[in-house]
């Protein structure tokens, strides 16, 4: 089967952090024997010399390299407000993206288009299907439905895309519910998480060099959080939970991996609570190093919240990577973890913005021997959301549409 994945964000070089789950899906579909093409916008940092199992096609939408500023997690300021320059460049990206997609479909005789994000990729695929009659699916990974609530034009684009799509898929049921709340009800819809590469993320020993760099000891018990430091991640409630945890377990440390606009706020809160010496901010790391950080931890926390703009983070990719490395999790109930967290066995679900409940769940999990839960958590990860399992689910839908 010839599959074209359309996206506006993708790892540009080995170890790049934007949307690694997209590359995982491309690899897994290729491993199942499909001929996979990935269509993505140009970026000056793209390394086209990297050997890939799939074929990647890049299109330009601006005359100069430094004008290519869309995609790759750069559309938003503070993950909430669309930058003004995005409005100016978006029509160019849409036009040249559509032209490249139609050209690729005709040249390679693509069987199915798999678009990711309703805007702009889904809209491109919807327009392309009017020209080529090639069926397409669109997957919702996050904030694009939120844009439909804030902008009537985006809402119209989202509605057209969802109605034209042969299937609307989502990384989380909450994104489909957001779509339905807008009055947009796709005739065919399904939840398929992006999954985790269980070959990359697996059980391993603690990396002593990373521990030394972070100033942590091998025997230290670590509470780990990973992600962009933005309001919807809810890390402030994790920080506020930690004094209770430290009082019970003085040897525990909090390690936060990632960077963003909330870092200063989180650091100030740590100082206010007098726990600065027990909290480590690792900053942004190379994606290839991430598995080593997961294997440092005893418990992974994903305290996602609905921010003041109504935006939510319900994509559980980091949580699934952590579970593939054997880490039990503490996660809010809409963070995409409902189907994976078995209470008391692989972790705990907590209400959003509840530092008290986060602390209680952490104390419960830290009271259990680290090695006791690791194999069970890893087994759940392999059975429920390995990238191979995810690719098989996509394949079933693709075959249904083509037949």
N, C-alpha and C positions, 0 to 999 in steps of 0.2 A: 504494500500500500504506500502511495506517495502522500506524505503529510507535510503541510506547510504551517509552521508555528509563526504567528505574527505577534510581535511584542514591541513595546517602546523602551524596555529596559532589559538588560541581559549582562552577564559577566563579560567584560571587555578583554580581560587578560586573566591568566592563571592567578587565583587568589583574590580576584575582584569581589567586592561585597554586594553590589546591587543584584537582587533577585537570583541568587544561586539556584533556587528551586526550579527556575525556568530551564537552566542548563541540565539539571538532574532529570527533568522530564524528557528533554530532547535525547539525552543519552539512553534513558530507559526504553523509550520507543524504538530507538535505533537497535538496541540489544535484542528487541523482540523481532527483529528482521525487517522493520519498516525503513523506507527511504525518506529521511527527514530533512527538511529545509527550514532554516530559521531566518525570518526576515526582520531586520532591526534597523533603526536609524543610525547614521554615521556618528561617530564620536572620535575626536583626535586620539584618545587613549586606546582605541580598539587595536588589538594585536591580531591581525589576520594571518600571521605566520604560525600561530599556535595550532598544533595538530588536533583536529576534532573528528569524532566518529560521524557526525552529521555535517551537512553543508550549510554554511552561513552566508547570507546575502545582505549586503549593507547598501542603503540608499542615502544620498545627500538631499538636503532640502534647503540649503543656504549656500551662497557663493563662496564664503570663506570658512576655514576650519573653525575659527574661534566664534563663529556665529551659531554653531551647532550646540545649543545649550538646553535642548529639551530631552526628556527621557533620563534614564539612569538615576532616578530618585532625586531629580533636581527641579521638578515642576513647582514644588510647594515651598513656601516660607513657613517654617514652624509646623509643617505637615498639616496645615489648615488652609492657608490662603494662597490661591493661585497667583504666581508672580505676573506682573503686568507684561513682561516680555513674552510670556507664554501665549498670551492672547494675540500678539503680533506674529509670532512664528508658527502657531498652530495650523493656520490654513495652508502654509507651505508644506509643513510636515504631512498633513492629510493628503494634499494633492500628489506630492511625489511618492508618498507611501502607497497610495492607491495605484498610481501608475506602475510602480515596481511590483506590486502584488499581482495585478492583472497580467503583466508581462511574464512573471514567474509561473503563474498558473497555466498560461497558454504554452509557454516554452517547455515546461517539465511535465505537462499534463497531470497536474496535481489532482488527487482524488478528493481530498478533504482539507479544509482550512481550520486550524485551531487557533482562534484569537484569544488573547489574554489581556484583560481590562476592557470594559465596555467602551471607554474613550482613551485613546483614539483607535486602538487596534480593532475593536469590535465593529466600530462604525466603518472603518476601511473594508473589513470583510463583508459587511452588509452591502456596501456599494459595489464591491467586486462581484458578489453573487448575482447582482442584477445584470452584470455584463457577461459573466462567464457561466452562470448557472451552477457553479461549484458549491456544494453545501458547506456550511460552516457552523462551528460551535463557538461559543464565547464563554470564557471562564472569568468569574469575578473574584479577584484576590483581596480586594479591600476598598479603598476610599473613593472609587469612581461612582458608586451609588450615592455616596454622601454628596458629591458634586451636584447630582440631580435635585437634591433638596434645596440647594443654594442658588441655582441658576436655571431659568426657564428654558434657555437654549440647550443647555446640557441635558435637561430632562427630556426634551423632545428627541435629542440624538439618542439617548439611552433607550427611550421607548421604541424608536424605530429599529435600533440594533436588536433589542430583546425580541421583538415581534418577527424579525426576519431570520433570526438564528434558528437552526434546526434543533439545537439544545442550548439552554442556558445552564451552565455549571457554576458552582461556587465552592470556594475553599472552606466555607462555613455557612451553616443554615441561617445565621443572622444577616448575612448579605442578601440572601434570597428574600428574607422577611422585609428587609429595608426596601427592596425592589417592589414587593407586593404592596407595602405601605404607600408607595408613590402611585398606586393604581395600575402598575405594570405587572401583568400576570403572564409569564411565558407559558405556552402550552406544554412544553417539555422542559423540565428542570430537575436537577439532581445535585447533591453535594458530593464532591470528590476532593479530598485534601491533596495538597501537592506532594506530601510524603517526605521521607528522609532517605538519603543515600546511606544504607546500613553497612556498606563496604567502607565508606569514608568515615562514618561515625560509628565507632564500635568500642567495646571495652578495652581499656588499656591501663597501664600503670601511671601514677602521677609523674609528670615531667618535672624533674628536680631543677633543671635550668630555669624553667618558667617560675617555679616556686621561689628560687633564689632571686630572680629579677623583681618579683613582686614583694619580696621581703616576708614570705610566708614559710612556715615549717611543714615538713612532710606529714606530721601527725595532726596538723591543724584541720579542724572540721570547717568546711566552707559552704556557705550559702551563696549560690550563684544566680545572677541575672544577666541576660544578654539582650541587647537591642539598642535601637536609636533612643537617645535620651530626650524624648518628647512627651508632652502631657498625657497623651492617650495610653502610653505604656504603663503609667501608674507607679513608677518606681518610688515616688515620694512616700507612698503608703508602706512600701517595703522598708524604707529607711526608718520610718516612724515605728515600725514593728520591732526593730532590732534591739532597742534597749531592754525590752522584756526578755528577748531570747538571750542576750548577753548576760543578764542577771541570772538566768538558769544555767547557761553554759558559757563561762568566761573564756573558754578556749576557742570558741567559734569566731569566724571572721566573715564579713560580707564582701563579696567580690562582684563588681559591676563592670561588665565588658560592653563597650560601645561609647559613643559620644553624641553630643547634640546640645540644643539650646537650654536643656534643663540641668546640665551638669553643674553650673554655678549654684543653682538653687538647691540641688541635692547636697553639694558640698557644704553650703551654709547651714542646711538643716542638720547635717551630721555634726557640725560644730555646735549648733544650738543645743543638741541633745547630748553633747559631750561624748560622742562615740567616734570621732574622726580617726583616732588611731586604730580603730577596729574595722574601718571601711576602706576598701581599696578600689580606686577607679583605674581600670586598665586602659581605657581609651579604645580607639579603633584598632583592630588587629587584622592581619591578613586572614582571609577565609580559610586558607590551608592550615592555619594554626588552631582553628576553632575547636576541633575535636580534642586537642590537648587540654584546652581550658575546661571543656565539659568534664573531662576525666579527673579534674582537680576536685570537683564538687561533691558534696554529700546530698544536697537538695537543690533543685532548680525552681525558681519562682518566676511566674508570669502574671503580674498583678494588674492586667489591663483594665482600663476604665473608659467610660464615656466622657470625653473632654467637654469643655464649656461650649464648644461649637456643635456638640452632638456627634462628633466623629468617634468611631470606635476602632480598636485594633483587635480583630477577631481571627487573625491568621496565626495558627499554632505552629509555624515552621520551626522556630527555635525550640519550642517545647518538644517537638518530635525528634529533633536532632539530639537534644539532651537525653530523651528516653532511649534513643538508640545507643547512647553511651552508658545506659544503665542507671540514669538518675531519676529518682522519684520526684514528682512535681507538686507544687502548690500553685493553683491557677484560679482566676476568677471564672465564674460560671458561663460567661459568654466569650471566653477566650479561645473557643474552638476545641476545648479539651473534654467536653462532655462525653464523647464517645470513646475516649482513651483512658480516662482516669478512673480506676477502680478504687473506690474509697478505702483508704487504709492499706491497700496493696501496692498500687502504683502511685499513690499520692492523695491529695485532698482538694476538693473544690471549695472556694470561699466566696462570699459576697464581694462585690467591688467596693473599693474605698474603705475597707475594714482592716485597719492595722491590727486590731485586737485579734481577729480571726486568723489573719496571716501568722501572727506570732504563735498562736495556739497550735496551728497546723505544723509549723516549723519545729516546735518543741516536740510534738509527737513523732515526727520523722527523724529528728536528730537523736531521739532516744533509742532508735533501732540501729543495730550494727550495719554499717555501710554495705558490707558484702552480702548481707542477708537478702536484700531486695534487688540487687543489681541484675542478676540473671533473669529474674521474673519480669522486671521492667523491660529489659532488652528483648525478651521473648514476645511481649505484647507489641513492641515496635516493629519487629520483623513480620509478625503475622498480620498486623492491621494497616501499617502505612509505610512499608518499604517502597521505594520508587518503582520496583518491578510490579508490585501489587497495584500501584496507582496507574502505571502504564497499561496494565492489562484491562483495567476498568475503562480507560480512555479508548482502548482498542475495541472493546465490545460495543461502545457507543458509535465509533467511527464505522464499524462493519454494519451495524444496524442501519445507519443513514445511507451508506453506499448501496447496500442490497435493496 
